[in-house]
């Protein structure tokens, strides 16, 4: 597949999964790009995340303990942390628009290996939890009351802070979760100690004055949809003297950190972005 076809296909898939494009229209246009129904289905399979992909950190990694628990507000969360009993700072890991799946649990375990208590909430808890079908999960995400979800996220921070080292709670999120971390920074004020949004659409720049937490944004160079909101957001934060870093990965696609998507995953960019994320958390969470 040449780069031009790949770019068109990824952009179309992004519109389908993030902008509510009708499935029939999506398939018609993908067939036009790929040349046949079979080729279109094969192409979609390489762009979409694969739930069968192997985890980078296995669920039974002996260095970690994991569990599922329920917050006071009723949200179910997946928790991963080092076996050490010492008090740790906490990192919320906010999922993409497919809900809390095995990939997000894997990312939580990666954060735990770096020394944090990683807490990955299922933001679809109010509607019964993340369904196995990805399309159903995206539909459910689209129906969420975002203000209520963000308020629930702030409540999680408040609940986690007393048992976190130094009372510090950070957050990292991807795609829908990246947008959520931006909104969380607006709503949580100084309750959030650090936020790292990966390629998430940003709030109205007028909201920048409410942000207290240091932010580190990871942006994909080919992701024009997110760039339209992210760069004005970064500029507004900078003009107000807020601690913000914006890191652009030239040639990378939206979702470049997700190793379960064969066509969009960029190993070099993902590794660099994750190392920068951990350095950022070490600076602000310890």
RAUR-V662760 format. One record per residue. N is the residue number from 1. PHI is phi in radians with two decimals (NA if undefined). Layout:
[[N	PHI] [N	PHI]]
//
This chain:
[[1	NA] [2	-1.37] [3	-1.11] [4	-1.13] [5	-1.15] [6	-1.04] [7	-1.09] [8	-1.08] [9	-1.16] [10	-1.16] [11	-1.10] [12	-1.16] [13	-1.09] [14	-1.11] [15	-1.12] [16	-1.12] [17	-1.50] [18	-2.12] [19	-2.08] [20	1.31] [21	-1.05] [22	-1.04] [23	-1.07] [24	-1.12] [25	-1.13] [26	-1.00] [27	-1.15] [28	-1.04] [29	-1.26] [30	-1.19] [31	-1.09] [32	-1.10] [33	-1.26] [34	-1.46] [35	1.86] [36	-2.83] [37	-1.11] [38	-1.09] [39	-1.18] [40	-1.13] [41	-1.11] [42	-1.15] [43	-1.15] [44	-1.04] [45	-1.08] [46	-1.40] [47	-1.50] [48	-1.18] [49	-1.25] [50	-1.81] [51	-1.16] [52	-1.53] [53	-1.12] [54	-1.23] [55	-1.29] [56	-1.27] [57	-2.01] [58	-1.02] [59	-1.08] [60	-1.80] [61	-0.96] [62	-1.21] [63	-1.41] [64	-2.16] [65	-2.05] [66	-2.34] [67	-2.86] [68	-1.98] [69	-2.44] [70	-2.13] [71	-1.29] [72	-1.04] [73	-1.51] [74	1.61] [75	-1.36] [76	-1.48] [77	-2.38] [78	-1.76] [79	-2.05] [80	-2.29] [81	-2.68] [82	-1.07] [83	-1.18] [84	-0.99] [85	-1.53] [86	-1.18] [87	-1.16] [88	-2.15] [89	-1.22] [90	-1.98] [91	-2.17] [92	-1.34] [93	-2.01] [94	-1.74] [95	-1.25] [96	-1.32] [97	-1.38] [98	-1.70] [99	1.47] [100	-1.36] [101	-2.16] [102	-1.12] [103	-1.11] [104	-1.14] [105	-1.09] [106	-1.10] [107	-1.09] [108	-1.07] [109	-1.15] [110	-1.11] [111	-1.14] [112	-1.15] [113	-1.13] [114	-1.46] [115	1.87] [116	-1.85] [117	-1.44] [118	-1.70] [119	-2.14] [120	-1.91] [121	-1.39] [122	-1.59] [123	-1.26] [124	-1.67] [125	-0.91] [126	-1.07] [127	-1.81] [128	1.81] [129	1.74] [130	-1.18] [131	-1.35] [132	-1.20] [133	-1.36] [134	-1.15] [135	-1.11] [136	-1.14] [137	-1.14] [138	-1.11] [139	-1.07] [140	-1.15] [141	-1.06] [142	-1.15] [143	-1.69] [144	-1.17] [145	-1.44] [146	-1.08] [147	-1.05] [148	-1.18] [149	-1.14] [150	-1.15] [151	-1.05] [152	-1.14] [153	-1.11] [154	-1.10] [155	-1.09] [156	-1.12] [157	-1.03] [158	-1.08] [159	-1.24] [160	-1.44] [161	-0.96] [162	-1.07] [163	-1.81] [164	-1.84] [165	-1.01] [166	1.19] [167	1.23] [168	-1.65] [169	-2.32] [170	-1.90] [171	-2.59] [172	-2.29] [173	-2.54] [174	-2.23] [175	1.05] [176	-0.96] [177	-1.19] [178	-1.14] [179	-1.08] [180	-1.12] [181	-1.12] [182	-1.03] [183	-1.17] [184	-1.10] [185	-1.09] [186	-1.19] [187	-1.40] [188	-1.51] [189	0.99] [190	-1.39] [191	-1.25] [192	-1.56] [193	-1.54] [194	-2.93] [195	-2.33] [196	-2.27] [197	-1.52] [198	-1.69] [199	0.60] [200	-1.93] [201	-0.93] [202	-1.77] [203	-1.24] [204	-1.07] [205	-0.93] [206	-1.12] [207	-1.47] [208	-1.03] [209	-1.12] [210	-1.48] [211	-1.41] [212	-2.01] [213	-1.32] [214	-1.08] [215	-2.17] [216	-2.24] [217	-1.73] [218	-1.95] [219	-2.13] [220	-1.52] [221	-1.04] [222	-1.64] [223	-1.61] [224	-1.16] [225	-1.04] [226	-1.29] [227	-1.02] [228	-1.04] [229	-1.80] [230	-1.16] [231	-1.20] [232	-1.08] [233	-1.13] [234	-1.08] [235	-1.10] [236	-1.15] [237	-1.10] [238	-1.10] [239	-1.11] [240	-1.59] [241	1.32] [242	-1.31] [243	-1.27] [244	-2.42] [245	-2.15] [246	-2.12] [247	-2.04] [248	-1.84] [249	-1.94] [250	-1.05] [251	1.42] [252	-1.63] [253	-1.66] [254	-0.89] [255	1.24] [256	-1.10] [257	-1.45] [258	-1.44] [259	-1.27] [260	-1.58] [261	-1.90] [262	-1.03] [263	-1.41] [264	-1.65] [265	-1.14] [266	-2.16] [267	-1.02] [268	-1.11] [269	-1.14] [270	-1.12] [271	-1.13] [272	-1.14] [273	-1.10] [274	-1.20] [275	-1.13] [276	-1.16] [277	-1.07] [278	-1.16] [279	-1.09] [280	-1.14] [281	-1.15] [282	-1.09] [283	-1.18] [284	-1.87] [285	-1.93] [286	1.61]]
//
